Every structure is written in structure tokens, then in C-alpha cells.
Amino acid sequence: MGFSTKAVHCGDDSTDPTGSVVVPIYQTSTYKETEPGTGNYVYLRTGNPTRNVLERAIASLEEGKYGLAFSSGMAAESTIALSCLRKGDHVVAVKDLYGETRRLFDRVLSKLGIQFTYVEGAEPAQFEAAMKPETKMFWAESPSNPLLRIVDLRRTADVAHKHNSIFVVDNTFMSSYLQQPLKLGADIVVHSTTKYLGGHSDLIGGAVVVSDEELHQNIRFAQNAVGPFQVH
């Protein structure tokens, strides 16, 4: 199946009883159960048919198994941090980051006891040289925002995994059409869907895609627990 076909059809299970060829927008906060614990949906914060179609579609475009949709790219990034890091952990990140990402790291997450070291990132050895015993994550944008600097994702993923670190790649600027970081060894892909995936400057959104079941469960739990970050 080609990319264009995936973009149009993947994620839509065509189960709407009306036969609509466009996924309906389900505007409900809670769902009826014939018996306690039955049904695919219970409460909007936990799941929504419209949102789940979007999550499956983005996962397919990124060649991943699991997609998670958020109300913004920063909500997606914050949830990654909340689900994967804890006090005392260390992150090696590229210097040229989206400005709000840098503020999230330096002015919010650092207050929680998470440490950050910034590197140019052009060579994987720069990530490795900045590591500490507490390093749990590498974070890259490639191309970066705003200077369009490039990280060798495959080689950097090899270094991260050699040291049992999670490799996160912000794929916003390249988009799923031109690059699928999971195929190059990344563990987590994050997007601001506000930009190229949205395409029309008429929405704000974020997305995370993973293939690892444990990562998916951890991020999904945080997505549900920190409900305001979700897209409705």
C-alpha cells in the first residue's frame, strides 16, 4: 500500500453504521455499557473512536505499531518525559531544539530533578561523550527547528541502545512522508501535527508513535492519567 493510500484509508475500520466514508466526530464524554466493563469505550479521556482512527493512521504512516494523539506537540513531549523519566535521570539532547522543547527541558523538567546535556549531534560520538551513568534518553530533531541540522539517526540509535538508552526523534520537520525514524532505530517518534501533518494552519496537535509494547503501555497510561493533554 502506497503512502497516499495509507494517508487516506489507514485507521478507518469502516464500522460506522451510517456507511459514512468520512470518519464522524464523536462528541461525547461517556459511553453506554450494556453490562459493567463491556464495550470498547468508557470515557473520553481513555478513548474516543475519532481519535483512535487518527492514532492508527499516524502509526501506519510512521511504520509503527502504536500511535497516540495529543492536543499539542508539547503535550506529546511532556507525556513522553512523564512516562519514561524520573528524578535523577539524565538526557542527552541536540542543541538546536524547537524553542518550547528547550523551555520544557530547562524550566519545567529540570525542576523535577531531570538533568540535560546539549550537544551538536552531528556525530553519534558527541552523544556518547556527553553520557553519564544516569543517562536514560537521547533526544534529537532531524532536521532541527529552526536551523535544519541533521543527525545520523541510525548510528545514533546504535549508540543509544548500546547504553540501554531510549532514543526519541522529533520528526516534525521531515514528516512521515520523507522519513520514518523507527525504521532507522528510534524508539519513540514525536510530531507536532500542527505543522506538516496538519498542513493548513487550522489546528494544533501532537502525536507519538512507538513499536515497543512496554513503551506504548507506559505512554498510554500517562496519556490517560494526565487527561488535559489529550486531543478531544
C-alpha positions as CSV (number, residue, x, y, z in Angstrom):
1,M,0.0,0.0,0.0
2,G,1.5,3.4,-1.0
3,F,1.9,6.3,1.3
4,S,-1.0,8.3,-0.3
5,T,-3.4,5.3,0.1
6,K,-2.3,4.9,3.7
7,A,-2.9,8.6,4.4
8,V,-6.5,8.3,3.1
9,H,-7.5,4.9,4.3
10,C,-5.4,3.5,7.2
11,G,-7.0,3.7,10.6
12,D,-10.6,3.8,9.3
13,D,-12.2,0.5,10.1
14,S,-15.4,1.5,8.2
15,T,-17.7,0.3,11.0
16,D,-19.8,3.4,11.2
17,P,-23.5,2.2,11.0
18,T,-24.4,5.0,8.6
19,G,-21.8,3.9,6.0
20,S,-20.1,7.3,6.1
21,V,-16.9,7.5,4.0
22,V,-15.6,10.2,6.4
23,V,-14.9,9.3,10.0
24,P,-17.5,11.0,12.2
25,I,-16.5,13.3,15.0
26,Y,-17.8,11.6,18.2
27,Q,-18.7,14.4,20.6
28,T,-19.4,12.5,23.8
29,S,-17.7,12.3,27.1
30,T,-19.0,9.0,28.2
31,Y,-20.3,5.8,26.6
32,K,-23.2,3.4,27.4
33,E,-22.5,-0.1,28.6
34,T,-25.0,-2.9,28.4
35,E,-23.1,-4.5,31.3
36,P,-20.3,-3.2,33.6
37,G,-16.9,-3.4,31.9
38,T,-18.3,-4.1,28.4
39,G,-17.7,-2.1,25.2
40,N,-14.6,-0.6,23.6
41,Y,-15.1,2.8,25.1
42,V,-15.9,4.1,28.6
43,Y,-14.8,7.7,29.0
44,L,-13.4,10.3,26.6
45,R,-10.2,10.7,28.4
46,T,-9.5,7.0,28.0
47,G,-10.5,6.6,24.4
48,N,-12.6,8.1,21.5
49,P,-13.4,6.4,18.2
50,T,-12.4,9.5,16.2
51,R,-9.1,9.9,18.0
52,N,-8.3,6.2,17.7
53,V,-8.7,6.4,13.9
54,L,-6.2,9.2,13.8
55,E,-3.8,7.3,16.1
56,R,-3.9,4.2,13.9
57,A,-3.4,6.3,10.7
58,I,-0.3,8.2,12.1
59,A,1.2,4.9,13.3
60,S,0.8,3.4,9.8
61,L,2.4,6.4,8.2
62,E,5.4,6.1,10.6
63,E,5.7,2.3,10.1
64,G,5.0,1.9,13.8
65,K,2.6,-0.4,15.8
66,Y,1.1,2.2,18.2
67,G,0.0,5.8,17.8
68,L,-1.1,8.2,20.4
69,A,-2.7,11.6,19.7
70,F,-2.4,14.7,21.8
71,S,-3.7,18.2,22.0
72,S,-0.3,19.7,21.0
73,G,3.2,18.7,20.2
74,M,4.3,19.9,23.6
75,A,1.7,17.8,25.3
76,A,3.1,14.8,23.5
77,E,6.7,15.7,24.6
78,S,5.6,16.2,28.2
79,T,3.9,12.9,28.3
80,I,7.0,11.1,26.9
81,A,9.0,12.7,29.7
82,L,6.5,11.9,32.4
83,S,6.2,8.3,31.4
84,C,9.9,7.5,30.7
85,L,11.9,9.6,33.1
86,R,12.2,10.2,36.8
87,K,14.2,12.3,39.3
88,G,17.9,11.9,38.8
89,D,17.7,10.7,35.2
90,H,19.9,12.3,32.5
91,V,19.0,13.2,28.9
92,V,21.5,14.0,26.1
93,A,19.7,16.3,23.5
94,V,20.7,18.2,20.5
95,K,21.4,21.9,21.0
96,D,19.2,23.1,18.1
97,L,15.8,22.2,19.5
98,Y,12.4,23.8,19.0
99,G,12.3,26.7,21.5
100,E,9.4,25.4,23.5
101,T,11.1,22.0,23.8
102,R,14.2,23.6,25.3
103,R,12.0,25.6,27.7
104,L,10.2,22.4,28.7
105,F,13.5,20.8,29.5
106,D,15.3,23.7,31.2
107,R,12.4,25.4,33.0
108,V,10.0,22.6,33.8
109,L,11.5,19.1,33.8
110,S,14.8,20.3,35.4
111,K,12.7,21.3,38.4
112,L,11.7,17.7,38.8
113,G,15.3,16.7,39.1
114,I,15.9,15.6,35.4
115,Q,19.3,16.6,34.0
116,F,20.0,17.7,30.5
117,T,23.2,18.0,28.4
118,Y,23.2,19.5,25.0
119,V,25.4,18.5,22.0
120,E,25.7,19.5,18.4
121,G,24.7,16.0,17.5
122,A,26.2,15.8,14.0
123,E,28.3,12.8,15.1
124,P,26.9,10.0,17.3
125,A,30.2,10.2,19.3
126,Q,29.1,13.6,20.6
127,F,26.1,11.9,22.3
128,E,28.3,9.2,23.7
129,A,30.8,11.6,25.1
130,A,28.1,13.5,26.9
131,M,26.7,10.5,28.6
132,K,26.6,9.9,32.4
133,P,25.8,6.8,34.4
134,E,22.3,8.3,34.9
135,T,21.7,8.8,31.1
136,K,18.3,7.2,30.1
137,M,17.5,9.0,26.9
138,F,18.8,10.6,23.7
139,W,16.6,13.3,22.2
140,A,17.1,14.5,18.6
141,E,15.4,16.6,15.9
142,S,16.4,15.9,12.4
143,P,16.1,18.1,10.5
144,S,16.1,20.5,13.5
145,N,14.0,23.6,14.1
146,P,15.0,26.2,13.1
147,L,18.5,25.5,11.6
148,L,17.7,22.3,9.8
149,R,20.7,20.4,11.3
150,I,20.9,16.7,10.6
151,V,21.5,13.8,13.0
152,D,22.6,10.4,11.7
153,L,19.7,8.6,13.2
154,R,20.8,5.0,12.5
155,R,24.2,5.4,14.0
156,T,22.9,7.4,17.0
157,A,20.3,4.8,17.7
158,D,23.1,2.2,17.8
159,V,24.9,4.2,20.4
160,A,21.8,4.8,22.5
161,H,20.9,1.1,22.5
162,K,24.5,0.1,23.3
163,H,24.0,2.0,26.6
164,N,20.4,1.0,27.2
165,S,19.0,4.5,26.5
166,I,15.8,5.4,24.8
167,F,16.2,7.3,21.5
168,V,13.5,9.9,20.8
169,V,13.3,11.6,17.5
170,D,11.2,14.7,16.7
171,N,10.2,14.1,13.1
172,T,8.0,17.2,12.7
173,F,10.1,18.9,10.0
174,M,10.9,15.9,7.8
175,S,7.4,14.4,8.2
176,S,6.4,10.8,7.8
177,Y,6.4,11.1,4.1
178,L,10.2,11.6,3.8
179,Q,11.4,9.8,6.9
180,Q,10.3,7.1,9.3
181,P,12.8,7.2,12.3
182,L,11.5,3.9,13.8
183,K,12.9,2.1,10.7
184,L,16.3,3.8,11.5
185,G,16.4,2.5,15.1
186,A,14.5,5.2,17.0
187,D,12.3,4.0,19.9
188,I,9.9,6.9,20.0
189,V,8.8,9.3,17.3
190,V,7.1,12.6,18.2
191,H,5.3,15.1,16.0
192,S,3.8,18.5,16.2
193,T,0.9,17.7,13.9
194,T,0.2,21.4,13.9
195,K,2.8,21.7,11.1
196,Y,3.3,19.4,8.1
197,L,0.9,16.6,9.1
198,G,-1.9,19.2,9.7
199,G,-0.8,21.2,6.7
200,H,-3.3,24.0,6.7
201,S,-2.5,26.1,9.9
202,D,-6.0,25.4,11.2
203,L,-5.3,23.1,14.1
204,I,-2.9,22.3,17.0
205,G,-2.0,18.8,17.7
206,G,0.7,16.3,18.6
207,A,1.4,12.6,18.1
208,V,3.7,9.9,19.4
209,V,4.4,6.6,17.6
210,V,6.2,3.6,19.0
211,S,6.5,-0.1,18.2
212,D,7.6,-1.4,21.6
213,E,4.7,-2.7,23.7
214,E,6.1,-1.6,27.1
215,L,6.8,1.9,25.9
216,H,3.3,2.1,24.4
217,Q,1.6,1.0,27.7
218,N,3.7,3.4,29.8
219,I,2.9,6.4,27.5
220,R,-0.7,5.4,27.1
221,F,-1.1,5.2,30.9
222,A,0.4,8.7,31.3
223,Q,-1.8,10.0,28.5
224,N,-4.9,8.8,30.3
225,A,-3.7,9.8,33.8
226,V,-2.8,13.4,32.7
227,G,-6.1,13.9,30.8
228,P,-5.8,17.6,29.8
229,F,-3.0,16.7,27.4
230,Q,-5.3,14.6,25.2
231,V,-7.0,15.7,22.0
232,H,-10.8,15.8,22.1
